[in-house]
Amino acid sequence: MSQNPFSFESPVQDRERFFNRERITRDIIDRLRLMQDSSVIGEQRMGKTSLLYHLSDPAVLRRYGLDPARYVFVYVSFQDAAHLTPSLFWQRVLSVIVKSVVDADLHTTIERMLGEGEIDPSDVERLFLRVARKGLRVALLLDEFETVTRAVKLDADFFAHLRSLAILPVLGLIFVTSSRRKLNELSHAGIVGSPFFNIFDTFVLRAFEQPDAEAMLDTALGGTDVKFSRREVDYLSLLSGRHPCLLQMAASHLFDAYAVQGLADTDSSSARLEHVEREFNLQAERYLRHYWQQSTNHERLFLLALSALRRSGAPDAPIDLSQLQQVYRDAEMSARVLADRGLVKQDERGYRSLSPALERWVVHEVTRAGSHGDYVAWLEDNAASLGRPVDSLRESAATLAGVLNSTYWPLVTEWARKTDEPQRMVGLIHACAQPTAERPIWRDYARALV
């Protein structure tokens, strides 16, 4: 059996295994050529770091007509930067730059600056002026930059300085940042509205298109003795939503299933896909939970309403906006935000979430996980602050109490404020919590596998 070629725990650094980002790559490199700054946004494990690595690949630069000898690419991750001061920020950046610069004079200058401890902003400006005079351009690839914008010791003056460095072409400095959302949405109060955020063109990473998902699978399997069937590929695409990391995860489990005695046979397709779905659900849970935790209550209500409607209807039926607004009045606003995040997909037929696995997780989280309790008593105790929703839920409170996780009593009660059909809302929640709503995704694919 060949070695499993699918990896989902680390960013892609092999350009031959990098897919789906051709247009974004071209557009950002065009901006590098023009000395313009770019911001890449996308959810966790959507491929932001992989894209930053890809942009710095000399072969990729040559493909788009840039001379790699003129560019110094500096990758810095800010996964934990809440403690940063302006001086610590530049120490972190310069400590990476010094490893990439081959010019002896520049190397000595940067080493001296690092040795001084405190770094003066004017010294930073003079350094990049010297870099530019040597015919070089420095592209700062700043990963997880939202942490920087939340560091309260980095004030408006600091970001004004960054902006001045970025907009002066004589300095040869270019910023490419990555973050989970737009930078101005993630900033601390002291820098909200900073002109720094206006210098970026924004590029959003979403799930793969189907042809790119298939190309990734084919390329990975190319050197192995395993070949996925057409139906298996379709199943992996649906299960993962073609999310780059989740697709690799699902494919990895399918590849491993072919090595399990008794699962590789043609007539074992059902057992093979059941194995994939079971393992995928266990491993994907941390990502799905993260997306849920990073969502506002408005976004959570949309995901819950969409998941409930989808799981109460035909398995493959999208839900149009009018259906969503019947049960959640603020659906349109939340749909736009979630589409930008890549957690909701929209086509001419309507909306669906990233994956039925996400829908199933949302329903389980709200209706199955955690402890139950006396929802009726909770409603009465909070009647004064809750207002009208209490009246609409009183009759159904006992029914809901048996299926709701008490953690989400406030969320579901808030839903009652945002619907014109509270009884339908109750019915959707109750229906989703029933065992009959458990439809394994693999069943519809195993029947027709070839």
C-alpha positions as CSV (number, residue, x, y, z in Angstrom):
1,M,0.0,0.0,0.0
2,S,1.4,3.4,-0.9
3,Q,2.0,6.1,1.7
4,N,-1.0,8.4,2.3
5,P,-0.4,11.5,0.2
6,F,-2.9,13.7,1.9
7,S,-1.8,16.2,4.6
8,F,-4.1,18.6,6.5
9,E,-2.1,19.6,9.6
10,S,0.4,22.0,7.9
11,P,0.3,24.6,5.1
12,V,1.1,23.6,1.6
13,Q,4.7,24.6,0.5
14,D,5.0,22.5,-2.7
15,R,3.7,24.6,-5.6
16,E,2.7,21.4,-7.5
17,R,0.2,20.7,-4.8
18,F,-1.2,24.3,-4.6
19,F,-4.5,24.7,-6.3
20,N,-7.5,27.0,-6.9
21,R,-5.8,30.4,-6.1
22,E,-4.5,31.3,-9.6
23,R,-6.5,34.5,-10.0
24,I,-5.7,35.7,-6.5
25,T,-2.0,34.9,-6.9
26,R,-1.9,36.8,-10.2
27,D,-3.7,39.8,-8.8
28,I,-1.5,40.1,-5.7
29,I,1.7,39.7,-7.7
30,D,0.4,42.5,-10.0
31,R,0.1,44.6,-6.9
32,L,3.6,43.7,-5.8
33,R,4.8,44.9,-9.2
34,L,3.0,48.3,-8.6
35,M,4.3,48.5,-5.0
36,Q,0.7,48.2,-3.7
37,D,-0.4,46.4,-0.5
38,S,-2.8,43.4,-0.2
39,S,-4.9,41.9,2.6
40,V,-5.8,38.2,2.4
41,I,-8.8,37.2,4.5
42,G,-10.3,33.8,5.1
43,E,-11.4,31.4,7.9
44,Q,-9.1,29.2,9.8
45,R,-7.3,26.6,7.6
46,M,-8.8,28.1,4.4
47,G,-5.2,28.3,2.9
48,K,-4.0,31.8,3.9
49,T,-0.6,30.7,5.0
50,S,-0.2,28.4,2.0
51,L,-0.9,31.4,-0.3
52,L,1.7,33.5,1.4
53,Y,4.3,30.7,1.0
54,H,3.2,30.4,-2.7
55,L,3.7,34.1,-3.3
56,S,7.3,33.9,-2.2
57,D,8.2,31.0,-4.4
58,P,10.8,32.2,-7.0
59,A,9.4,30.0,-9.7
60,V,5.9,31.5,-9.2
61,L,7.4,35.0,-9.4
62,R,9.2,34.2,-12.6
63,R,6.0,32.7,-14.0
64,Y,4.3,36.1,-13.6
65,G,7.2,38.1,-14.9
66,L,8.9,39.3,-11.6
67,D,12.6,39.0,-11.0
68,P,13.1,37.0,-7.7
69,A,16.5,38.6,-7.2
70,R,14.9,42.0,-6.7
71,Y,12.5,40.9,-4.0
72,V,13.1,39.9,-0.4
73,F,10.1,38.0,0.9
74,V,9.8,38.0,4.7
75,Y,7.3,35.7,6.3
76,V,6.3,36.6,9.9
77,S,3.6,34.8,11.8
78,F,1.8,36.9,14.5
79,Q,-0.1,34.0,16.1
80,D,0.5,35.4,19.5
81,A,1.1,39.1,19.5
82,A,-1.1,40.6,22.2
83,H,1.9,41.8,24.1
84,L,3.6,43.7,21.3
85,T,5.0,47.2,21.5
86,P,6.2,49.1,18.4
87,S,9.8,48.2,19.2
88,L,8.9,44.5,19.7
89,F,7.0,44.4,16.5
90,W,10.1,45.7,14.5
91,Q,12.4,43.3,16.4
92,R,10.3,40.4,15.3
93,V,10.2,41.6,11.7
94,L,13.8,42.6,11.5
95,S,15.0,39.3,13.1
96,V,13.4,37.5,10.1
97,I,14.6,40.0,7.5
98,V,18.2,39.7,8.6
99,K,18.1,36.0,7.8
100,S,16.9,36.7,4.2
101,V,19.3,39.6,3.3
102,V,22.5,38.6,1.6
103,D,23.9,42.1,1.3
104,A,26.7,42.5,3.9
105,D,26.1,46.2,4.5
106,L,22.4,45.7,5.1
107,H,23.0,42.7,7.2
108,T,25.4,44.6,9.5
109,T,22.9,47.5,9.8
110,I,20.0,45.2,10.8
111,E,22.2,43.3,13.4
112,R,23.1,46.7,14.9
113,M,19.5,47.8,15.2
114,L,18.5,44.5,16.8
115,G,21.4,44.8,19.3
116,E,20.2,48.2,20.5
117,G,17.0,46.8,22.0
118,E,14.7,49.7,21.4
119,I,14.1,50.4,17.7
120,D,13.5,54.0,16.7
121,P,10.9,54.5,13.9
122,S,13.2,56.9,12.1
123,D,15.9,54.1,11.9
124,V,13.4,51.8,10.4
125,E,12.6,54.3,7.7
126,R,16.3,54.9,6.9
127,L,16.9,51.1,6.7
128,F,14.2,50.6,4.1
129,L,15.5,53.6,2.2
130,R,18.9,51.9,2.0
131,V,17.2,48.7,0.9
132,A,15.4,50.5,-1.9
133,R,18.6,52.2,-3.1
134,K,20.2,48.8,-3.5
135,G,17.5,48.0,-6.0
136,L,15.6,45.7,-3.6
137,R,12.0,45.5,-2.6
138,V,10.9,44.0,0.7
139,A,7.5,42.2,0.8
140,L,6.4,41.7,4.4
141,L,4.1,38.6,4.5
142,L,2.4,39.2,7.8
143,D,0.4,36.1,8.8
144,E,-2.5,36.2,11.3
145,F,-2.2,40.0,11.4
146,E,-5.5,40.5,13.2
147,T,-3.5,39.8,16.4
148,V,-1.4,42.8,15.7
149,T,-4.5,45.0,15.3
150,R,-5.7,43.9,18.7
151,A,-2.5,44.6,20.5
152,V,-3.5,47.6,22.7
153,K,0.1,48.9,22.9
154,L,0.2,49.4,19.2
155,D,-1.6,52.7,19.0
156,A,-2.7,55.1,16.3
157,D,0.8,56.6,15.9
158,F,2.2,53.1,15.3
159,F,-0.2,52.4,12.5
160,A,0.2,55.9,11.1
161,H,3.9,55.1,10.9
162,L,3.2,51.8,9.1
163,R,1.1,53.7,6.6
164,S,3.8,56.2,5.9
165,L,6.3,53.4,5.2
166,A,3.8,51.7,2.9
167,I,2.8,54.6,0.8
168,L,6.3,55.9,0.1
169,P,7.5,54.1,-3.1
170,V,11.1,55.2,-2.4
171,L,11.2,52.9,0.6
172,G,10.5,49.7,-1.4
173,L,8.3,48.2,1.3
174,I,5.2,46.2,0.5
175,F,2.7,44.7,3.0
176,V,0.7,41.5,2.4
177,T,-1.3,40.6,5.4
178,S,-3.5,37.6,6.2
179,S,-6.3,37.7,8.8
180,R,-9.6,35.9,9.6
181,R,-11.7,39.0,8.7
182,K,-11.1,42.5,7.4
183,L,-8.5,44.3,9.5
184,N,-10.7,47.2,10.4
185,E,-13.3,44.8,11.8
186,L,-10.8,43.2,14.2
187,S,-9.0,46.3,15.5
188,H,-9.0,47.5,19.1
189,A,-10.9,50.7,19.8
190,G,-7.9,53.0,19.7
191,I,-7.2,52.4,16.0
192,V,-10.7,51.9,14.6
193,G,-10.8,54.0,11.4
194,S,-7.1,54.2,11.1
195,P,-6.0,55.3,7.5
196,F,-3.6,52.4,7.5
197,F,-6.5,50.0,6.7
198,N,-7.3,52.0,3.5
199,I,-4.1,51.1,1.7
200,F,-5.1,47.5,1.2
201,D,-6.9,45.7,-1.6
202,T,-8.8,42.8,-0.1
203,F,-8.7,39.2,-1.4
204,V,-11.1,36.6,0.1
205,L,-10.3,32.9,0.2
206,R,-13.2,30.6,0.0
207,A,-13.7,26.9,-0.6
208,F,-12.3,25.3,-3.8
209,E,-14.2,25.1,-7.0
210,Q,-15.1,21.6,-8.0
211,P,-12.5,21.3,-10.9
212,D,-9.7,22.4,-8.5
213,A,-10.9,20.0,-5.8
214,E,-10.7,17.2,-8.3
215,A,-7.3,18.3,-9.6
216,M,-6.0,18.3,-6.1
217,L,-7.2,14.8,-5.4
218,D,-5.9,13.5,-8.8
219,T,-2.5,15.0,-8.3
220,A,-2.2,13.6,-4.7
221,L,-3.2,10.1,-5.9
222,G,-1.0,10.2,-8.9
223,G,2.0,8.4,-7.4
224,T,-0.1,5.8,-5.4
225,D,-1.9,2.6,-6.2
226,V,-5.3,4.0,-5.1
227,K,-7.9,5.6,-7.3
228,F,-11.1,7.1,-6.0
229,S,-14.3,6.5,-8.0
230,R,-16.4,9.3,-9.4
231,R,-19.0,8.9,-6.7
232,E,-16.3,8.9,-4.0
233,V,-14.9,12.2,-5.3
234,D,-18.4,13.7,-5.2
235,Y,-18.9,12.4,-1.7
236,L,-15.6,13.9,-0.5
237,S,-16.6,17.2,-2.1
238,L,-20.0,17.3,-0.3
239,L,-18.7,16.1,3.0
240,S,-15.9,18.6,3.2
241,G,-17.7,21.5,1.3
242,R,-14.4,21.6,-0.7
243,H,-12.8,23.4,2.2
244,P,-9.1,22.9,1.5
245,C,-8.2,21.5,4.9
246,L,-11.4,19.5,5.4
247,L,-11.1,18.0,1.8
248,Q,-7.6,16.8,2.6
249,M,-8.9,15.4,5.9
250,A,-11.8,13.5,4.3
251,A,-9.5,12.2,1.4
252,S,-6.9,11.1,3.9
253,H,-9.5,9.0,5.8
254,L,-10.7,7.5,2.5
255,F,-7.2,6.6,1.4
256,D,-6.6,4.9,4.8
257,A,-9.8,3.0,4.4
258,Y,-8.4,1.3,1.3
259,A,-5.6,-0.1,3.5
260,V,-8.0,-1.6,6.1
261,Q,-8.6,-5.3,5.5
262,G,-12.1,-5.9,4.2
263,L,-12.7,-2.3,3.2
264,A,-10.8,-2.1,-0.1
265,D,-13.1,-4.5,-1.9
266,T,-15.5,-3.2,-4.5
267,D,-18.5,-4.5,-2.6
268,S,-17.3,-2.8,0.6
269,S,-18.0,0.8,-0.5
270,S,-20.7,1.4,2.1
271,A,-18.4,0.3,5.0
272,R,-15.6,2.3,3.5
273,L,-17.6,5.6,3.4
274,E,-19.1,4.9,6.8
275,H,-15.5,4.7,8.1
276,V,-14.6,8.0,6.4
277,E,-17.6,9.8,7.8
278,R,-17.1,8.5,11.4
279,E,-13.4,9.5,11.4
280,F,-14.1,12.8,9.7
281,N,-16.8,13.8,12.2
282,L,-14.4,13.2,15.1
283,Q,-11.5,15.2,13.5
284,A,-13.4,18.0,11.9
285,E,-15.3,18.9,15.1
286,R,-12.5,21.3,16.3
287,Y,-12.7,23.3,13.1
288,L,-16.5,23.4,13.1
289,R,-16.6,24.4,16.7
290,H,-14.1,27.2,16.0
291,Y,-16.2,28.6,13.2
292,W,-19.3,28.6,15.5
293,Q,-17.4,30.2,18.4
294,Q,-16.1,33.0,16.1
295,S,-19.7,33.7,14.9
296,T,-21.9,36.4,16.3
297,N,-25.4,35.6,17.6
298,H,-26.9,36.9,14.3
299,E,-24.6,34.5,12.3
300,R,-25.3,31.6,14.7
301,L,-29.1,32.1,14.3
302,F,-28.8,32.1,10.5
303,L,-26.7,28.9,10.6
304,L,-29.2,27.3,12.9
305,A,-32.2,28.3,10.9
306,L,-30.5,27.2,7.6
307,S,-29.4,23.9,9.1
308,A,-32.8,23.2,10.6
309,L,-34.6,23.9,7.3
310,R,-32.1,21.9,5.3
311,R,-32.2,18.9,7.6
312,S,-36.0,18.9,7.8
313,G,-36.3,18.9,3.9
314,A,-34.8,17.0,1.0
315,P,-31.1,16.2,1.5
316,D,-29.9,18.2,-1.5
317,A,-32.5,21.0,-1.5
318,P,-31.1,24.6,-1.2
319,I,-33.1,27.0,0.8
320,D,-34.1,30.3,-0.9
321,L,-34.0,33.7,0.9
322,S,-37.8,33.9,1.3
323,Q,-37.9,30.6,3.1
324,L,-35.2,31.8,5.5
325,Q,-36.8,35.1,6.1
326,Q,-40.1,33.4,7.0
327,V,-38.3,31.9,10.1
328,Y,-35.6,34.5,10.6
329,R,-36.2,38.1,9.6
330,D,-32.5,39.2,9.6
331,A,-31.5,36.4,7.3
332,E,-30.3,38.5,4.4
333,M,-27.8,40.5,6.4
334,S,-26.3,37.4,8.1
335,A,-26.2,35.5,4.8
336,R,-23.9,38.2,3.3
337,V,-21.4,38.0,6.2
338,L,-21.4,34.2,6.3
339,A,-20.9,34.0,2.5
340,D,-17.8,36.3,2.8
341,R,-16.6,33.9,5.5
342,G,-17.1,30.9,3.2
343,L,-19.4,29.2,5.6
344,V,-22.5,29.7,3.4
345,K,-22.8,29.1,-0.3
346,Q,-25.3,30.8,-2.6
347,D,-26.3,30.0,-6.1
348,E,-29.3,30.7,-8.3
349,R,-31.3,28.0,-6.4
350,G,-30.7,29.4,-2.9
351,Y,-28.5,28.9,0.1
352,R,-26.7,26.0,1.6
353,S,-24.0,25.8,4.3
354,L,-20.4,24.9,3.7
355,S,-21.2,21.3,4.3
356,P,-23.9,19.0,5.6
357,A,-21.3,18.1,8.2
358,L,-21.5,21.7,9.5
359,E,-25.3,21.6,9.5
360,R,-25.3,18.4,11.5
361,W,-22.8,19.8,13.9
362,V,-24.8,22.9,14.5
363,V,-28.0,21.0,15.2
364,H,-26.2,18.6,17.5
365,E,-24.5,21.5,19.4
366,V,-27.8,23.3,20.1
367,T,-30.1,20.3,20.6
368,R,-28.0,17.4,21.9
369,A,-24.7,18.6,23.5
370,G,-24.5,19.7,27.2
371,S,-27.1,19.4,29.8
372,H,-30.9,19.9,29.7
373,G,-32.8,21.7,32.4
374,D,-35.9,23.6,33.3
375,Y,-36.4,25.9,30.4
376,V,-39.9,26.8,31.5
377,A,-38.6,28.1,34.9
378,W,-35.8,30.0,33.1
379,L,-38.3,31.7,30.9
380,E,-40.4,32.8,33.8
381,D,-37.4,34.0,35.8
382,N,-36.3,36.2,32.9
383,A,-39.7,37.2,31.7
384,A,-39.2,40.9,32.5
385,S,-36.1,41.3,30.4
386,L,-37.1,38.9,27.6
387,G,-40.4,40.6,26.7
388,R,-42.6,39.2,23.9
389,P,-40.6,36.0,23.2
390,V,-41.7,34.6,26.5
391,D,-45.4,34.7,25.4
392,S,-44.7,33.0,22.1
393,L,-42.6,30.3,23.7
394,R,-44.6,29.5,26.9
395,E,-46.8,26.9,25.2
396,S,-43.8,25.2,23.6
397,A,-41.3,25.6,26.4
398,A,-41.8,22.1,27.8
399,T,-41.2,20.6,24.4
400,L,-38.1,22.6,23.9
401,A,-36.7,21.9,27.3
402,G,-36.4,18.2,26.4
403,V,-34.1,18.9,23.4
404,L,-32.3,22.2,24.0
405,N,-28.9,22.5,25.4
406,S,-29.3,25.0,28.3
407,T,-26.3,26.9,27.0
408,Y,-28.4,28.0,24.0
409,W,-31.6,29.0,25.8
410,P,-30.8,32.7,25.3
411,L,-29.9,32.1,21.6
412,V,-33.2,30.3,20.9
413,T,-35.2,32.8,22.8
414,E,-33.5,35.5,20.8
415,W,-34.5,33.6,17.6
416,A,-38.1,34.0,18.8
417,R,-37.7,37.8,18.7
418,K,-36.6,37.5,15.1
419,T,-39.3,35.2,13.6
420,D,-42.9,35.8,12.5
421,E,-43.6,32.1,13.0
422,P,-42.4,31.0,16.5
423,Q,-44.3,27.8,16.3
424,R,-42.7,26.8,13.1
425,M,-39.3,27.6,14.7
426,V,-40.1,25.3,17.6
427,G,-41.2,22.6,15.2
428,L,-38.0,22.8,13.2
429,I,-35.8,22.5,16.3
430,H,-37.8,19.6,17.6
431,A,-37.8,17.8,14.3
432,C,-34.0,18.2,14.0
433,A,-33.5,16.7,17.4
434,Q,-35.3,13.5,16.5
435,P,-33.3,10.3,15.6
436,T,-35.1,10.2,12.3
437,A,-33.3,13.4,11.3
438,E,-30.0,11.5,11.4
439,R,-29.2,10.9,7.8
440,P,-25.6,9.7,7.2
441,I,-24.2,11.6,4.3
442,W,-22.5,8.5,2.9
443,R,-25.7,6.5,2.3
444,D,-26.8,8.4,-0.8
445,Y,-23.3,7.8,-2.4
446,A,-22.6,4.2,-1.4
447,R,-25.6,2.9,-3.4
448,A,-24.2,4.1,-6.7
449,L,-20.5,3.6,-6.2
450,V,-18.7,2.0,-9.1
